[in-house]
Amino acid sequence: MSSFLQRLRYYFLILFDRQTPWPVKLILTVGLLYILIPVDFIADTIPLFGWLDDLAIASFIVALAVRLVPQEVMSRVKRKVFGAK
């Protein structure tokens, strides 16, 4: 499985884990909606800049959400996705 697909599965499992706090689920959902809904701070028609704002905001949202996830949830999901380590 590619690294991108593994990471996607990792975040998906965190989002739907019963022990993930609801604020984290809300943050991840808002981040996903931001990427999917075509309303941007900087239009995607401007080459490079339009995509960079999407990337920066999505990266910030994921980093924030992952910091708020309980360690036990992260460990369990990491073992499930990446194997026992």
C-alpha atoms as one frame of an Amber mdcrd trajectory, in Angstrom:
protein
   0.000   0.000   0.000   1.346   3.425  -0.889   2.397   5.803   1.842  -0.294
   8.328   0.846  -3.053   5.715   1.090  -1.731   4.537   4.457  -1.806   8.091
   5.819  -5.302   8.603   4.442  -6.468   5.404   6.140  -4.723   6.491   9.352
  -6.634   9.799   9.499  -9.888   8.103   8.470  -9.590   5.573  11.312  -8.780
   8.338  13.797 -11.851  10.266  12.632 -14.174   7.300  13.154 -12.628   5.863
  16.325 -15.065   5.887  19.254 -12.434   7.267  21.644 -11.527  10.227  19.455
 -12.937  13.360  21.123 -15.715  15.151  19.248 -13.694  18.409  18.852 -11.056
  16.451  16.910 -13.755  14.890  14.732 -15.181  18.364  14.097 -11.763  19.796
  13.180 -11.021  16.935  10.770 -14.470  17.204   9.199 -14.117  20.956   8.678
 -10.705  20.364   7.103 -12.113  17.768   4.750 -15.003  20.033   3.790 -12.593
  22.907   3.142 -10.687  20.757   0.673 -13.825  19.412  -1.019 -15.880  22.617
  -1.267 -14.625  24.928  -4.019 -14.610  28.131  -1.925 -11.053  29.345  -1.406
  -9.285  32.262   0.205  -7.100  32.446  -2.894  -8.661  31.297  -6.171  -7.255
  28.071  -7.653  -7.082  29.839 -11.015  -3.960  31.638  -9.799  -1.226  29.092
 -10.565   0.526  27.661  -7.511  -0.839  30.184  -4.970  -4.367  28.832  -5.187
  -3.163  25.336  -4.321  -0.723  26.465  -1.657  -3.448  27.956   0.534  -5.358
  24.656   0.360  -2.227  22.715   1.277  -1.285  25.063   4.108  -4.747  25.087
   5.672  -5.195  21.318   5.322  -1.756  20.704   6.860  -2.512  23.029   9.772
  -5.884  21.402  10.421  -4.468  17.872  10.370  -1.543  18.842  12.627  -3.908
  20.493  15.109  -6.299  17.543  15.151  -3.524  14.968  15.594  -2.157  16.885
  18.610  -5.564  16.602  20.281  -6.038  12.861  19.709  -5.387  10.713  22.813
  -2.112   8.782  22.629  -3.855   5.416  23.071  -6.019   6.062  20.004  -3.011
   7.075  17.923  -1.038   4.006  19.022  -3.896   1.611  18.271  -4.603   3.132
  14.854  -0.896   3.301  13.995  -0.487  -0.416  14.764  -3.534  -1.217  12.648
  -2.355   0.801   9.628   1.434   0.558   9.719   1.878  -2.749  11.529   3.257
  -3.535  14.980   6.188  -1.292  15.863
